[in-house]
Amino acid sequence: MAASDYPLLFSEWQLRRTSIPNRVVFAPTCPTWVTNPVDGCFTDQAVAYYEERARNGCGLIIIGSNVIREDALLAHLMFPGIWDDRQIEGLARIREACHRHGCKVAVQLLHPGMRSMAVIQKDSTYDFDAAWHTVAPSQVPPGEWPNAPMPKELEDDEIVDIINSFGAAARRVSEAGLDGIEYHLAHGYLPWQFLSPLYNHRTDRWGGSLENRLRFSLDSFQAMREQGGDELFIGYRINSTSFWEGDLETNHLNEVIEAIQVSADIDYVSVSAGVHHSFIHTPMTYPPGWEREYTRAAKQVSTKPVLAVGRITNPSIAEDILSTGDADAILLGRQFFADAEWVTKVKEGREDDIRRCVAANYCWRTATSGGRVQCIYNPEQGRERLWNAETLTPVADPKKVLVVGGGPAALEFARIAAARGHGVTVLEREQETGGHVRVQAGLPDRGEFGFIATWLAAQARKNGAEIRTGFEVTEARLDEVLATETPDHIVVATGCVNRRDGWNGQTVSPVAGWETGNCMSWYDVIDGKSTATGKVVVIDDLQDITGPMTAVKLAQEGCDVTIVSRWPMIAMETMPEVYYLWTREALTKANIPTITDHACVRIEGRTVELINVYAPDRVTTLEADAIVFNTGRYSENRLYHVLKERGMSVEMIGDAVAPRGTFEAVYEGHRAGRRI
């Protein structure tokens, strides 16, 4: 299929006086390409980042989360600012780069309100006169975390001053020569805090009735239009539903949409969902295009174009949303992290080449940690200035390369090295490639994760790499393999081993008596190499998704499962990817008891001995027909050392170097493939 198969997706449309070449829109996402959050100025990398999407045919880019006031910095996050004229230049450079390719550019304006979090302001090197509080319509704190800071209730003159800041930001957008503005009226930020009676308890002209609660936004629209001028298109992003008890839902929001289009000079409505980030960044279990029903409801009342979002990764789904009238344009967010060339590939009929977003949410982990937004299996994301399709150049002296192992590091190396002209052979001992990605995809609700390995292998083969499975390279077999393959260079990507003895980073030793019990690793259970039945105790030390979801899988298979951790919670490490809610929900639905703050210290046959980490003399025992460990890993890299001792040209990548995650494995494979 090609562009002609998606006539609506690739049709021209209009926002105010701006003609947009197609209906593919880069959603306003974490624009972490600034020098630092205090400076808030875009860098050369920002220009390269947005230009790469524009060069590949995106119709409209909405640069997300531009903070309108320095006193509203969003914690320590690397978000851009638009509160100072010196920030205009960076925006103008992005506009110039994108306009070269016919792509239009808008900027989303943000004031987080009570969700700002005064972190930088408290730094001892920051302005001593900076306010150490957040602000909101009323003294209602964020409900997402315990003991969240209580905001200051805004005074009337402060509200007017913030409205004027929206106007001043619009003026800067206009001076930068951009095409439009998006007003962030969603996701629980300040405009939403005024709109929602959950947060707004005021009794003055800013609270109470819908008319009063909407006054802040309507006055902001007016200020933006007056200072931004008549040429800019102005739209807004709004929640279709909140997924939060007591907050506004779809029927309320339709009333809001109608009220805004009567009273404000706006040009489009962008429909999103959720206040809590568990719903804003939905997991891989949510079907592509899942928010279309909410967009459809908005379309019934809106007289302006409506933009749809919601895990849209497939052009057929995008076209269907448009053809059924559920939306007028399609927003791609995480999908553009995964593949900047999405539009090009669709136009050229190369849909199988699309690196599809699997909703692992590693992007959100990196952004909320104060870093630059990354993709779990697109190493070029955030490195476009140096790494992009145009810099992946053929080599002058192709080598014959042997890759031992077929996990994500190996496959990405093979994909990149083969694309550059090297002759690459991959030898994988299992019957399927993918390594830990393939195995993790066997967990409940994680099947989509396996697409990473499927795509990498398919692309490596398409680029000319040979992949052989069921072929184990052992030390005993090494001479035979080297004689047959005659490689110029060897890449050892043999991964790591998940321990079945309970070794962990605190004790740095196996659990006493582990050999007397029926002990196994989560990896071997999911991979079918070990079988757990009857009463099963899962010992989880790593706190990622694998331990809990292994417990869920065993419970679904009829086992009586208990999960134990020495940590105060289960699945703590899933929080940065906003998978905690879904993981705990799965454990609860499976009726799996959880025991926290307890360490496994001894196993005697079917008896598992636990101690309370705060009172070690308090001992609990559990019966177990099987003990499943998610505790420690070690690299499997003996072949590397043997080859190095022989003086061979050899390197290690991925978990063979040190056990980590998919992101690190793919990155190292990519880097090695580019530099060989």
N, C-alpha and C positions, 0 to 999 in steps of 0.2 A: 504494500500500500504506500501511497505517497500523498503529497499535499492535495492533489485533486480528490482524494478520498475523504478529505476533511474540509469541505467547502466553507462551512461556517467558522471553523477554528481559524482558517486562514483568510477570512474576509475582513475587509477594512471596516472601521467603525469610528465614531466621532465622540469626543468629550468636549463640550463647549465648542471652541473653534479649532481644536486640535484633532487632526486626523491621525489615527493609529493604524499601522499596517496589518495587524492581525489581533486576534483576541487572546493571545498568550501573554499573561502578565506575571512578572516576577513579584511575588507577594512581599509585603514589608516584613523582612526578617532581620535577625540580629546583624546589624552592620558594624562589626567589630574592627573595622579597618581604620582606626584612628591612632594618633601618636600615644595618647593616654586620655582617660575620661575627663580630666580637668581641662586639658587643652581642647579636646573635642573636634580636632581638625582632621579631615580625611587625608590619607597618605597616597603615595604612588601605587601601593598595593590596592587601595580602594578603587582607583581608576582602572587598573588592570582587571580587577574582579568584576566590576560591572560591565566593562567593555567586552569581556569574554562572553557574557550572556547576550549583549547587544550584537556582537559580531555573528553570533550563531542564530540570530533571527527573532529574539524576543521582541514583542511589540511595544510593551510598556514596562518600565522598571519603577517600582515604588520603593524608595530607600527608606527602610523602617526606622522607627524609634529615634528620631532626632529630638533631643531634649531641649526645650525652649527656654529654660532658665538654669543658671549655674547653681542656684540653691535647690534644684530638683534633680541632682545627679542620681542615677539609678544605682545605688550602692557603689560597688567597685567595678561595675561592668563597663566594658570598653565600648560605650555607645557614643555616637557623635553629638555635637552640640550645634545649636543654631541660635544662640543667645547673643552672639558677638559678630560684628561685621568681618572680623578676620577669618571667620569660618565660611565666608561666601566663596573664597577662591577655590577651596577643595570641591565644593558642589559644582562650581562652574567648570572645573576640569573634568569632572565625571560627565556632566551634561555634554560638553564638547566631544568627548570620546564616544558616548552613546549615540549622539546625533549623527556622527559620521556614518553610522550603519543604519540610519533611519529609525532608530529606537527612541521613543519618547521617555521622559524622566519626570517623576514626581517625588515629593518628599513627604513622609509621614511626620506629623508634629505631635510630640508627646510631653505630657506632664504626668508623672506617676502618682502625684498626691501622696497618700499615706503609704504607698508601696515604694517610695523613693529610697528609704533606709539611709540614714545619715551615717555612713561609714567613713568616706573620705574626709568629711568635715571634721571628724574627731582625730584625725592624724595630727601628730604634734608639729608637723611641718606645714600644715595647711593654715589658712587664714584664721587667726585667733578670734575674729569677730563673726565667724560663720555660725549660723543657727544649727543647733544639735538636735533639732526635732523635725519631723515631717509635718505636712499640713493636709487637712481634709475639710469637707463641709461640716462634719461633726466629729466628736471624739469617739470614733469607732476604729479599733485596730484591725489590721489584716487577720483573717481567721485561719490562715494556712499553716501557722507555726505557733508554738507555745510562747507565751509572754512576749508577743509581738509589741513593738513600741506604740504607745498611744500617741496619736497625732495632736497637733494644736488645731483647735477649731478656727477656721479662717474668719477674719474680720471683713467687713464690707469693703473697706478700701483695699485690702489685700486681694480680694476676689477681683476687683476691677483692675488692679495692677497685673494680675496673671492674664486676664483677658487681653489687656494691652500687649502683653508679651507674645501671645498668639498672633496678634496683628503685626508686631515688629518682626517676628519670624517669617511671616508671609511676605513682608517687604524684602527680606533677605533672599527668599526663594525667587522672587521676581527679579531681583538684581543679579542673581546667579544665572538667569536666563532659562530656568527650568520651565516645564510645561504645566505643572500642577501641584496641588497640595492634597494630602489626606490627613484629616483630623481624626486622632485616635480616640474614639468614643466607646471602645470595647475593653474587655479583659480586666475590668476592675480598676482602671486608672482614673485620674482625677475627674474627667468629664463624666465617666460612668458613676463615680462616687456621688456626684451631684444628682445624676438622673435617678439613681436607685434609692428607693425608700429604705432599703436595708442599711445603707450607709448614711443617708441624708435625713437627719432628724430636726432640721431647722424649722423655725416658725416665722422667719422673715420672708423677704421677697425671693430668696433663693431656695426655699423649701416648702414642703406641704403638697400643693397641687402639682399635677403634671406640668402645667404652664410655668410654675415657679421653679420646679426641679430642672426644667429644660432651658431656663433662662440663661444659665451659664454658657451652654453650648450655642444657643442662638446668638447671644452677644459676641461669642468668640467667632462664629461664622461672619458676623457683620464686620468685626474688626479685621479679620483676614481679608475680606473682600475689599474693604476700604483702603487698607495699606498694601495689599498684594496687587490690586488693580483688577480690571475687567477681563484681561486676557487669560489669566490662569484658570484652569479648571480646578474646582474644589469638590472633593468627595469626603466621605467619612466611613470609618470602619465601626461596626456595631455588632454586639452579640445578638444572635438570633435566639439563643437560649443560654441560661447561665449554669445549669447543672448545679445549682446551689440553692438549698432550701431557703425560702423567704426572699429570694432575689427576683428580678424581672424575668419573665419567660416570653415565649413567642407571641402570645396574644397581646401582651403589654407592648412589645417592641413594634408590632405593626401599627399600633396607635402612635408610637413615637415617630416612626418613619413618615406617616401621614402628616403629623404636626410639623416636622422639619421641612418637608417639601412645600408646605403652604407658607412657612414663615422665613425660610432661608434661601439664598441664591446658591444652591448646590447643584452638582452635576452627576454624581453617582453615589451608590450605596454599596459598600463592601461588607458582606455578611460573614461573620465568624461565629464561634461558639465557645462558651466556657469562660469562667473567671479563674478557676484553678488550672494550673498548667497541665494537669493530667488529661484535661479535655482539649486544651489548646494544641498540645502535641500528642495526639492520640496514638495508641500502640498499634502494632502490626495486625491485631485482631480486627480492627475497624476496616470495613471494606472500602475500596477506592470510591471516592465521590460520596461518602456517607452523609455529608452535610447538605446534599442537594434538596432534601425535603424542607429544610429550613430556608434555603434560598428561594425555593418555590413559593413559600408563604410570603416572603418579602416581595416577590415579583407581583403578587396579587394586589398589592397596595401601592407599590412604588411606580411613579411615572418617569423615573430616571433609570439609567442602566444599573443592573445589579451584578456584582462580581461574586463568583462562587469559589470556595476553597474546600479542602477536606480530603487529603491523601489521593489526589488526582495524579496518577503516574502514567496512565495509559491514554493515548490520544483518542481511542474509540470511546472511552467514557467521557472525555472532554467534549467530543462532538455530540454525543448523545444528550449531555446536559444542555448544550446549546440548542439542539434540534427540538427537544421537548419543551423549550421555553422556560426551563428552570433557572437559567441565568443568561447574561449577555456577554460575559467574558470569564475566562478561567484563570485562577490564581495558582501558580506553582511556587511553593515555598521550599520545603525540604527536598523536593525533586530537583530543583535547580542547584542545591548543594551537591547532590549525587551526580548530576550530569549537566554541565553547562551547555552541552551540544544537543540537548533534547529536541529543540525545534529543528535544527539541521537534520538530525537523524529521521525525524518524522517526515520532513519534506522530501528526503531522499529515499523514503521507503525502507529505512533501516531500523525498523522498530525493535528487532531482535538485538540490536547493538545498544539499545538504551540501558544505561546503568540505573536500574530502577531503585528508587528509595524504598528501603525495607522497614522504615520507621523504628530503627534501633535507638534513635534519639541521642546518639553520641554527640550530635551537633549541639543539643541543648546542654549536655554535660560540660562541653568545652566553653560555651558562652557564659554560663552561669558561674563557672569557676573563675571568671575574670580574664579568660583567655580569648583567643580568636576562634571563631566558629569553624569547626572541622567536620568532615564526614567520615564515617567509620570505614568506608572503602573507596573513597575518592581522594587520594593524596594530593591531587592538584587543587582541591578546594582550599582557598586561602593562600595559594602559592602561584597564582596565575601570572604574576609578573615574570617568573622564571620558568615555571612548569605549565605548559599548555599544549594543545594539539600541534601548534606551529613549531614548538621547540623540541618536539619528539622527532629528531632528525636521524636519517640513516647513518650507519657507521661506515667509515672508509675501509676498515679491516675487519670483516665479520669473523667471529670466533665460533668454534663448536663448543657448546656449553652443555654440561650434564647437571641436571638438578635432581638431588636426592630428596624425596619427600613431595607430597602433593597437597599441602595445606594452603591457606590463603597467601602466605608469604611466597611460597614456591610458585603458585599460579600467577600472582601479580608480576613476579620477576619474569616468568615465561612470556606473559602477555606483552610486557614492555620490551624485553630484550629481542623477542621475535619480531616485533613491529619495527625495530631498528635494523633488522637484517641479520641478526645472529641466528645460527642454527641451534635450536634448543630442544633437548630431550628431557622429559620429566619422568622419573621412575617413582611410583607410589606403591607401597606394599599392600595397602588395602584394595578392595575391589572397586571402591569409589574414591574420587578425590574430595578434598574439602577440609580434612582434618577436623579441628574442633568446631568449625562452622557447621559442617555436615552433622556432627553428633549433636550439637546444641539444637539444631533444627528438629531433632527427634523429641524434644521436650514439648509438653502441651502448650499450644498457642504460640509456638516459636517456628512453625514451618516456613514462614516467609523469610526467616533469617538465612535459610539454606540457599536462597537465590544468590547470595553473595558468591558462594562457591560455584554454583551452576554457571553464573555469568562469567566469572573469571576464567573458568576452564574453557567455556565455549569461545571466548574472545582470544585466549591463548592459542587454541587450535586454529581459529580463523586467521590469526596472524602468522601461522606456519609452524608453531611448536608441535612437537610430537609428545603425546602423553600416554604412558603405558601404566596400567594399574595391575595389581596382583603381582608386583615384582619387588621383592625386598632385597635391598642392597645390604648385605652383611659383611663383616670384616673377612669372613672366610671366602666370600664370593667376590671380593673386591678386585682381585687380579683379573678374574674372568670378565667382569664388567668393564674395567679400564681397557682391557685388550680389545673388547668388542666395540666400545663407544669411542675410544681414542679422543677424549675431550681435551680442548685447550684450557678449559677452566671448569671448575666444579663448584657448585653452590650447594651447601648442606643446609637443608630446611626440614630437618627431621622432627621438629617440634619438641614437645615435652611429654612427661608421664604424670598423670594424676595419681597421687599416692593413695594406697589402700590401707595404710598402717596408722593413720591419724596424726602423722607428723604435722606440726603447725609452727608458725613463726614465734609463738611465745615459748613453748617448751623446747623447740628445736630438736625433738626426738619423737619416735613413735610412741603410741599409747602402750603402756605396759600390758602384756598378754594378748596383744592384737592377733597374734598367730593362732591363738586357741579358739577364736571366734570365726564366724563366717563373714569375713570383712572384704569389702570391695569398694572401688571408687565409683562416684556418680557416673563418670565417663564410661566405664566398662558396662555399667547397668544400662545406660541409654544406648550404647553401641551394640548391645546384645551379647557381650562377651562374658557377663556375669548375670546371674539370675537371683533376684530377691523375692522371697515369698513369706507368707505368714506375718509374724510380728517383725516390723522393720524399724530400726532407729537410724535416722539420718543425722549425722554430726556435721554441722555447717559452721565453718570458721571463716570462709572467704566472703560470705555475706552478699554474693552476687545472685543472679537469677537462677543459677544452675541447681543449687541445693534445694531451695523451696520447690522449684518446678519438678525436680526429680521426685520429691516427696509426693507431689500432686499426681504425677504419672503412676507411681506405685499404688497410691490410694485408689486411683481409677481402675487399676488392674486387680483390686480386691485385697490388697495388703492392709494390715492394721499398722498405720504409720505414726510415728512421733518424730518431730524435728527438734533438735537440741543445739543450742549455741552458747558459747561463753560470753557472747556480747549481749548488751541490754535489749537488742531488738533482733528481729529476723529481717533479712533482705535490706539492710541499711544501704548497701552499695547500689541498689536499684533506684535510690532517690534522685541522683543527678540526671538520670535518663527518664524521670517521672514514670517509672514502672512500679513504684512501691505500692500504690493503690491497687493496681491490677494483680500484683503478686500476692498481696495479703488477702485480697478478695478471693483469689483462687484457693489459697490455703483454708480460708474460712468455709467456702462452699464444699470443700472436700472433707470438712470436719477433722482436720489434722491438728492434734494438740501441739502446742509449742512450749518449749521449756527454755527460757533465756537465763543468762547469768549463771550458767552451769557448765563446767568443763568435764569432759570425759577423761578420767585418769586411769581407768583399769578395765580390762575385759577378761572375764573368766568364762570361757565357753559361751553360753547363752546369756550370761549376766553382764550388763553394762553398768559400771559404777561412775556416778557423777558426783561432783562436789560443787557446793555453792561458792562462787568465786569471792564472795564477800565474807563468807563464814565457812572456811574449808572443812571444819569439823562436822558440818551438816552434809550427810551422805544420802544420796538417792540412788536406788538401783532400778533398772529396767530390764525386762526380758526381751531378748531379740533373737529371732531366727536368722536375721541378717543385719549387719551394721554397714551402712553406706557412708563413706567419708567424702566431704567436700572441704578439704583442709589444706593440702599443700601440693606443690608440683616441683619437678626438677627437669632440667634440660636433658634431652637425649642427643648427645653430640659427639660420641666417641669417634665416629667416622671422620669428623673434621680433624681431630687431633692426630689420627692415624695418617690421614692424607697430608697434613701439614708436616709431620715428621718425615714423610717421604719426599718433601720438597715440591709437592704439587702446587699448582696455582689453584687456591681454594679459599672460599669465604663462607661465613655463616650468616644466616638471616632468621628473623622471627623468633619463635620460642626456643629454638635450638641455642640461641644466644642467651636468653633469659626468659622464663615464662611470663607473658604479659597478656595482651588482648588482641582482638582482631585489628583494631586501628594500627597498633604498632607493627603487627605482622605485615599488613598490606603496605604500609608506608615503607618499611625496610625493603620489601620486595620491589617496590616501585623505584626507590632510590638506587638500589643495586642495578636494576635493569637499565636505568638511564646512564649510569656512570661506567658500565663495562665497555 
